[in-house]
Amino acid sequence: MQYRQKDVDRITGEDQHRLCCTAAARFLESVGITEHPIFSFISDGPHVVLASAWAKDETVHIFERHLLSFDISTAIGAWHYATVLARIAIMAQN
């Protein structure tokens, strides 16, 4: 997780997010792990969006558009976000 400071604009933060996801996918690709999703989140205050990236055929695919946003300032929003994270953890164990 990387913290984006308040004096950095939103676009710069999104670009940094893409660079980190690409680096993680390329690292996994270098050790022979491809087509395995790397999950990350982008937050803007209490609003969190879950994104993913993976490497396939020497190309990194980043899925970050038209995603569901979670409002973790509410109990139900935090519950939904935690449920998604739990499902990802269970999926990773299989």
Protein Blocks (a to p, Z undefined) as FASTA:
>chain_A
ZZddfklcfklmmmmmmmmmmmmmmmmmmnopahiacdddddehjbccddddddeehiac
ddfehiacddfkbmklmmmmmmmmmmmmmmmmZZ
